[in-house]
Amino acid sequence: MRSIMRKSKLKVVHSDQLIFAVYLILCLIGLYMNLNISSVTERAMQSFFKQLIWFGLSLLVMFYAYRILDLQKLKKYIPILTIINLILVVLVLYIGIEVKGATRSFSFAGVNFQPSLLMRVMLILYFARFLDKKKEFLKESSPKGFVKYFLPLIIITSISYIAIIFQRHFSVIIISAATLFSILWIVKVRSTTLTLIILIGVVSVVTVLSLGASYRGSRIEIYTKYSLFHRILGQDVDSIQADDYQIRESLISLSQGGFWGISSVFGQAKNRYLPESNTDYVYSVIGEEYGFVGGVFILILYVIIFYRGTLRSWKQNDLYLRLAGIGLTLNIFFNALVNIGVAISALPSTGVTLPFISYGGTSLVVNSLCIGLILNIIAVRKPCHS
């Protein structure tokens, strides 16, 4: 029915202006924070101007995904687009550039692109399409039936995650796994299968932490020492080590902010005290300069996207659109929760940016694409009479 209406030229008569407004507010906050942090040194101002250019490109991507892209036509090309993205995720290990010990980006004319961030989106769309196509087999989604009828989901996801592990981008897997698991729970995959998936996930995480790069184990040790639950874990925070520096500075910044913050004039975290202050730990800078109020305000903005995106997507009759909308919304929300969780030491340190606010072109463009697709999915349309 939707494809027939597309042919008769549908016109958007109602869109979720609140999601769009929140998206713009977050982007503008991001530009301001990048300007604020970059202004510390004249040379660093280059990053602000780069982010400004990325913001302009992101707006174009968002509007294209919202107003021009035909989601039913896109549905046909999702498998091939997923395979192409999967090839890029693997290929980056061989011809990508190394940044801070990790190889996860391509570089074209000085512009870096991380295919793993786009892979998170493609996996959501692939799951939504495949589960919609095989929905009659969901009743037979016991572990044996899931392997029989949904094997492509297992293969594509496994290859993607293995490649991303070698990229040392474990946070992408955590966010993606939480999102895809939520989709499987929504379509009511058998509880035995979901339980088995959780067990496999736990075993995989323990294996990666035990046998993988040593820095991951070190981050867990630092987390247990400085986490919100360190008293319960019986950890001593009096002994200071060099590796503790980043999370200690993050917590110091947040504590100095108090309830109202100390303002951008007196903020110290951005003055090279806090590494990655414009990416992984930008929330700590916000907490220092704008206090508890500023931090809660940012969190509320993400909650609005989560609430509106999931609620409006849930009302879609088309299972493909419903799952895609909810998945894309969760992708942004879980991303924000992980970043904020790391900043307040509720989660172990991991390299993940704060959507729309942190510095980073790929992240801003991909998350803007998600917002455009969400707005497209939940828009109300009617035939346009010429």
Sequence and secondary structure as in RCSB ss.txt:
>XXXX:A:sequence
MRSIMRKSKLKVVHSDQLIFAVYLILCLIGLYMNLNISSVTERAMQSFFKQLIWFGLSLLVMFYAYRILDLQKLK
KYIPILTIINLILVVLVLYIGIEVKGATRSFSFAGVNFQPSLLMRVMLILYFARFLDKKKEFLKESSPKGFVKYF
LPLIIITSISYIAIIFQRHFSVIIISAATLFSILWIVKVRSTTLTLIILIGVVSVVTVLSLGASYRGSRIEIYTK
YSLFHRILGQDVDSIQADDYQIRESLISLSQGGFWGISSVFGQAKNRYLPESNTDYVYSVIGEEYGFVGGVFILI
LYVIIFYRGTLRSWKQNDLYLRLAGIGLTLNIFFNALVNIGVAISALPSTGVTLPFISYGGTSLVVNSLCIGLIL
NIIAVRKPCHS
>XXXX:A:secstr
 HHHHHHT EEEEE  HHHHHHHHHHHHHHHHHHHHHHTTSTTTHHHHHHHHHHHHHHHHHHHIIIII  HHHHH
HHHHHHHHHHHHHHHHHHHHSEEETTEEEEEEETTEEE HHHHHHHHHHHHHHHHHHHTGGGGGG SHHHHHHHS
HHHHHHHHHHHHHHHHTT HHHHHHHHHHHHHHHHHTT  HHHHHHHHHHHHHHHHHHHHHS HHHHHHHHHHHH
HSTTHHHHT   SS  GGGHHHHHHHHHHHHHTTT  HHHH  IIIIISTTTTTTTHHHHHHHHHHHHHHHHHHH
HHHHHHHHHHHHHHT SSHHHHHHHHHHHHHHHHHHHHHHHHHTTSS       TTTSS HHHHHHHHHHHHHHH
HHH EEEE   
